[in-house]
Amino acid sequence: MSYCAQPFIVLAEMGTELLRQTRHQAASAMCLADDWAEAGYRNVRIVNGAGAEQDRRQFRETLTLVKQARKRALAI
């Protein structure tokens, strides 16, 4: 069985090196991007399946889990 979802590509820079890794889950891509940012990598960004490039803050806003948590917080 093959996996058909469009992957998320996480990009970052360290010195002159460009790092690139692929993740199939949005949350996994977000975790990797956060780890790289905490490790000191620069210009950390995520390219979604549609090809849109976003920084960590922008991408986090699109996560369903974040949207659901905000909706629950407002209901309290």
C-alpha positions in Angstrom: 0.0 0.0 0.0 1.4 3.4 -0.9 1.0 6.6 0.9 -0.7 9.2 -1.3 -0.8 12.4 0.8 1.4 15.3 -0.3 4.4 15.5 2.1 5.4 18.6 4.1 9.0 19.8 3.4 10.8 21.4 6.3 13.7 23.7 5.3 16.2 25.6 7.3 19.6 27.2 7.0 22.8 26.7 9.1 25.7 28.7 7.8 25.8 28.1 4.1 24.1 24.7 4.4 20.4 24.2 3.4 18.7 21.5 5.4 15.7 19.7 3.9 13.6 16.9 5.4 10.2 15.5 4.4 7.4 14.6 6.8 3.9 13.1 6.0 2.1 14.5 9.0 1.6 18.2 9.7 2.3 17.9 13.4 5.5 16.0 12.7 6.7 18.8 10.4 5.9 21.4 13.0 7.8 19.5 15.7 10.9 19.2 13.4 10.7 22.9 12.5 10.5 23.8 16.3 13.4 21.5 17.1 15.6 23.1 14.3 14.7 26.6 15.5 15.6 25.8 19.1 18.9 24.3 17.8 19.8 27.6 16.3 18.9 27.0 12.6 17.9 30.1 10.7 15.0 30.8 8.3 13.1 27.7 9.3 10.0 27.2 7.1 7.6 24.5 6.0 6.3 23.9 2.4 2.9 22.4 2.5 1.4 19.9 0.0 0.1 22.7 -2.2 3.6 24.2 -2.5 2.9 27.2 -0.1 5.9 28.1 2.0 5.2 29.3 5.5 7.3 30.2 8.5 6.6 28.3 11.8 4.1 30.8 13.1 2.1 30.8 9.9 2.1 27.1 9.6 1.1 26.6 13.2 -2.0 28.7 12.6 -3.1 26.2 9.9 -2.9 23.1 12.2 -6.3 21.6 13.0 -5.3 20.8 16.5 -4.4 24.4 17.2 -7.7 25.6 15.8 -9.7 23.1 17.9 -7.8 24.1 21.1 -8.5 27.8 20.5 -12.2 27.1 19.9 -12.4 25.1 23.1 -10.6 27.8 25.0 -13.2 30.4 23.8 -16.1 28.2 24.9 -14.9 28.1 28.5 
